[in-house]
Amino acid sequence: MRARSNLLLTSLDTKSYKSIMYPKINVNTGYNFNKSESEIGFMMMNRNLGFVMGISLSYNIFDGFNTRNNIKVAKIREESAHAEFNQAELDIKSELLRIYNDYLTNLQLVRFESDNRALALRNLEVAMEKYRIGAINDIDLRETQQKLLDAETRYLLSQYRSKIAETELLRISGQLSAETNISG
């Protein structure tokens, strides 16, 4: 938005400098009241009143090439602002694509960790059965339980990262604002 407004302002500056080259028409209006009195002479009192109007046209013939130079500088600034706008647009698209790829990667990681958690849960069930029949000792059972806890932690962490990537994707794409209620 800043780059877009800067582009608009530089465009208006260029137009403003170009407008100096056009003729100017000035319209003047006014009301005049004049009263004079004298004690001697053939006119003892003179009074003038009325509206005054005038139109003038002016055109700058030569200003030492200042206007032409100002227009060139304004055009260069406008081109620079246009390049800045294009760069900002590319940066936003690049960032959006990066965040989208992070989001997809995190979704795949959630699916992977979900499968891993289910496998760890199945391993715990098998280990519990083996423990009941005496095929494994307490330490092996504890390791299996710890692996399940680690798998659940990684699963929850992958869900959290996925939600962060989703929120950032919504924010940068402009779909998340202060009025949006985040629930889910």
Secondary structure, DSSP 8 states (H G I E B T S, - for coil): -HHHHHHHHHHHHHHHHHHTTS-EEEEEEEEEEEEEE-SSSS-SEEEEEEEEEEEEEE----STTHHHHHHHHHHHHHHHHHHHHHHHHHHHHHHHHHHHHHHHHHHHHHHHHHHHHHHHHHHHHHHHHHHHHTSS-HHHHHHHHHHHHHHHHHHHHHHHHHHHHHHHHHHHTT---TT-----
